[in-house]
Amino acid sequence: MKLSFLIYTYFPFGGLQRDFLRIVEECLQRGHDIHVYTFSWQGDIPAGVNVILVPELSRNRIKRNKAFSKWVQETLDGQERSLIIGFNKMPNLDIYFAADPCFLEKAEKQRGLYYKFTPRYRHFKEYEASVFAKEEKTEILILSPQQRIAFETYYPECGCRLTTIPPGISVDRKVEEIDSEVAATLREELRIKPDEKLILQIGSGFRVKGVDRSLQAIASLPVALREKCRYVLIGQDKPDRFLALAKKLGIRENLIVLPGRDDIPRFLAAADILLHPAYAESAGYVLLEATIAGLPVLTTATCGYAFHIEKAASGEVCKEPFQQQELNTRLQNMLESLATASWSGNGLKYGKQEELYSQSAVVADFIEQHIARIS
């Protein structure tokens, strides 16, 4: 069948985008006719995928989103029937892949009172309701138990349309044992000494990923330990405000910022700990990727995949509501316990579960079952 995938932007280094591409490739392999509607596409386009660039008619995000929905719907109305699969919340979807957290929950817990009177709030509330409201029929694929609780709290009638899917970790990320040679080579490239601790953080969107929290936690370490730490931050974002914060905290020399890249497994092998104190995250694939690579993880309970860290015993999770002091204390304790803790071995063992790598096949099965029901 013709499948129309909708995603505002595609670039190679986002978790949502990687999920999207693997699902598209799985559906393409099964013989479906694949069309992708997007504002922009960075990177190679798989052979057989028809990418349609939607014109950007406004710089204003709200007007831009509305224009996207209108343009795509008018285009699809003039064509043969296709199944519409969205990776962002918007009207008229048959299936929505829920990579984002519940907007209403986020607005209530992380924003001030006056936010509810802004055009931005009204727009994102409207677009979320177009997927989750009682009268809608969109089938929704969710990534974590945390998402189910949030969506059913704010949209009590949507539960029957929520389907939990497994993680989509790429099979090539599976690790039998840590490659010490790869680790040593990378640390040498970064000029990190053998007796120094490499604290790694990966993720596009530095504000939401809690980079400010990470910097404060590193700055709080005892002087002798702090001087032995190097913080490597990798992601697609502008780092200026965080470089300024690092300088203000007196740890600018500890910080290395790198753009999004393809050789993340090298960093997972070389690091001593993954630090990921995100403000909100529906999943957080990097938590699982670190775990199965044998890298201990320190994260926050707001991350959808934090439950995997607890289940695997591959690191520690800061409780909700977040307290900076708890993160500071856990980071210090973990750094001081690395030589004796079992986090690394536990993570490697956890990574042997085949379910962790099955998302694209499960989603493609779901799409085909949906097609069978409506045919």
N, C-alpha and C positions, 0 to 999 in steps of 0.2 A: 504493500500500500504506500501511497505518498505520505510521507511524514514531514511536517513543517515544524522545525525547532526554532524557538524564539529566545534570544539572549541579547541583552543590550550591547555588551562588548565582549570580545574574545581576545585573551592574551595567554601565553603559554604557562604562566607561573601562578595562577590562582587556583585554589582548591576546587571551587565551583567550575571553573573552566576545564580543569583536568577531568572532572567527572563527566561534564558535558561531552568532551571530545571522545572519551572512551565509550560512552553510550552511543554516540553518533556512529563511531566506527563499528561497534557490535551490530547495530541495526543495518548498516551498509553491508556488512559481511553476510547478513541474512537475506539480502536481496531487496530490501526496501528502497524506495525512491526518496532520497534525502535532500531537503531544502532547508537552508539556514537563513533566518532573517536577523540581521544585526547592524548596529551602527558602524562597527569597525572590527576588523579581524587582523590580528598580528600573528605572524608565523605562517608555516606551510598549511595549505588547504589539502586535505586528503583527496586523492583521486576518486571521482564519482560523487563528491559532495558539491551541491550547487549553492554557493554563498550569494545571497542577495543583500546588497548594502542599502540600508534604509537611509534616506536623506535626513540629515540633521537640520531641522528647520528653525531651531532656536537654541541659544546658549543656556537659557533658563531650564533647569533640570525638570521642573514640573511640566512646562510646556513641551519640552523635548520628549518626555515619557508619553504624554498624551498624543503627541504627533506620531510617535512610533506605533502605538496601538491603532490609531485611526488609519495610518498608511498601510500597515500590514493587513488589517481587517478588510479594507477596501480592495487590496490586491488579491487576497485569498477569495473574496466573494466572487471574483470574476474568473475563478479557476475551478478545476475539478475538486471534489471533496477530498480533504486531507485531514489527518489527525494532527491537532495542534498541541505541541508539548512545550511548555514554558519553563525557563530557568530563572525568570524574575517574575514577581507578582504583577499580574496585569489581567484585564478582562478577557473573556472569550477563550479560555484555555480548556482543552479536554483533560490534560494531565499537567500538574505542576510539580516540579522537582524542588522541594523546599530546602534550599541551601542557606536561606536566611532565617534568623530567629523571628519570633512573633513580634510584629511592630508595636501592637498595643501594649504588650508587656514591657517592651523596651522603653516606650514613651512614658509609661507610668512610673517605672523604677529608676530610669536614668535621666529623665528630663524634668525641668521645672514646671510649675503650674501654668505659666503663660505659653508654654510650647503648644498647648492644645488650641490656642487661638491663632496659630500661624497657618499660612497656606500650605507649607510643607507637611504639617501634621494632617491637614484635611486630605491632601492628595494621597499620602501613603496609607492613611486609614481607608480611604475609598478603594484603592487598588488592592489592599489586603482583603477587604470585605468582598471584592469581586471574585475572590477565590474561595474564601472560607465561610461566607455568610450562609445562613440556613437555606435560603432559596437557590443557592448555586449548586451545580452538579459536577464541578471539577474534581477529578480524582487527584489525591495529594500523596506524594511520596516523601516520607520524613526519614531523618537520619538517626534520631536518638530518642530515648525515653523522655528526656528533658523537653524536646519539642512537643511531643504529644501532650504532656501536662500543660504546657503554656497555651497551645492552640485550643485544647478542650476547655481550658479555663475561660478564655476570652470569646470562644465560638463554640458553645456547648453542643450544638447540633452537628458539628463537623466530624465527630469521632468515627462514624461509619465510613467516611471517605478517606481516612488516614491509613496508609500502609507503610509500615516500617521496613526499610531496606538495609542490607548489610553494607559495610564500608566498601570503598572502591580503591583499595590500595593496589598499586601496580605490582604484578608478580615479580618484576625485576628488582623490587625493593626488598624482597625476602632475603634474609642473611642467615647463614649457618654459623658463622663466627666473625668477630670483628677483624678486619684486615689491618694489622698493625703497620704494615709497610705503607699502605695508602694513608693511614693516619699520620705517620711520621713525615711523609712527603708533603702533605697539606700543611701541617704545622710549620714545617720549614719554609714553605712558600709565604706563610703569613707572619713569619719571624716570631713564632710563639715557642718559647723554650720548653724543654721536656718537663721542667718542674713547675710550669705555670698551668693554671686551670683555664680551659677554653669553655666559656659560657656562650651557648648558641641560642639565637632566636631567629625564627624564619616566619615570614608572613607579610603579605601585601596589605597596606592599610595600617600604618604604625600606631595611630591613635587608638583604634579599636583593639589592636593586639596587645595594648597595655605596655608599650615601650617605656612610657614615663614611669610606670610601676617598677619595671625591670631596672631602670637607671637608679631609682631611689633605693631599691634593695641592694644593688651592688655598692652604692655609695655608703650604705649603712654597715658594710662588713668591717670587721676589725682591720686596722691599718695593715698589719703584716699579711693578712689573707687577701685583702683588696689589692695590694700591690702585686700579688701573684696571679691576679685574674685578668683575662682578656675577654671582652664581650664582643662577639661577632654578630651583627645584625644584617640579615639578608631579606630583601623584599622590594616590591615595586611601590615606591612612594617617595615623597620629598622629605629628606631627613633634617632640614635646616633647624626646625624648632627643637628637635631632639639632640642635635649637636650642641645647640645653645644651652639646653638643660644639662647635658653632660659636663659642659664647661663650668656652668654655675655650681654643679655638685662636686667639682674637682676631680672628675674621672674621664675627662676628654681623651687622655692618653690611653685609657683602657679600651676605648671604643673603636671598632672597625666596622664601617658600613659598606655593604656591597649590594649591587642591584640584583634582581631576580636572575636565576641561572639554572642550567640543566644538570650540574654536577653535585646536587645536594647530597647524595649518598657519601661522597668524600667527606663532607663536613660532619655528617652524622657519625662517621667512623672516627673522626679526629677529635670531636668535642668530648667534654667531660660531663656536661649536663645540658639539657634543653630547658630553657626558661620560657614560659608561655602564659603570662598572667593576663589573659584577654579579658576585656570588659564584657563581651558577648560574642558567642561563636556557636553556630548550630552544630558543627561537628568539630573541626580542628584536626584535619588529616595528619598534620605534622606530628601530633601527639602519638598517633599509631605508627607512623613511619619511623619515628625515633625509637619507640618501644621495640619494634620488630628488628631494629638495627642494633639493639643492645645499649641504647643511650638512655640513661636515667632522665626522667621528666619531672619538672615542677610546674604545675599549672593551677588553674582556678576552676571551681565547681560550675562556673557559668559556661564552660566549654562542653558541648554536647558529648564529645568523646572522652571526657574526663573519667567517665565510669569505666572505660577500658583500662585506664592507668590503675585504678583501684582494684579492678578484677585481676589484672596481670601482676599486681604488686611490683610495678616497674618504676615507681616514683612516688610523689606525694601530691595531694590536691588541697589547695586552700579552700576553706569553707566559705559559705555565703551567710551573711553579707561579708564582702571582702574587707579585710583589715590589712593595711600596709605592714604593720608590725608582724603579723603572722607570716607574710611572704618573706620579710627580712630574716626572721628567725629560721624558717624552713630552709631558705637558701644557704645560710651559714651552716646549719646542721648537716645538710646534704653534702656540701663541699667538704666538710670535715670528716664525713663518713664514707666517702666513695671507695676507699681501699677495702673496707670490710662489709659493705652492704651488698645485698643480693639483687638489686634492681636490674642490673645489666643482664645477668643470666636468666632472670624471670622473664624479661622482655623477649629475649631470643627464643625462649620456650613458647611463649604466647604466640609468637609469629608463625608457628607451625600450623595454625588453624586455617584450613582452606577457605572457610567462610569469609575471612577478612579480605579476600581478593575477588569476590564473586559479584560485586554490585552491577557491573554492566550487563552481565548475562541475566541477572534477576530482573533488572529494569526492562530489558528487551523482551523477556518473557511476559512481563506485565503489560507492555504495550501491545503485544500480539494477542494476549487474552482480551484486552479492551477492544481491539479490532474485531475479534470473533463475536463479542457481545453485541456490537452495534451493526454488524454486517447482516 
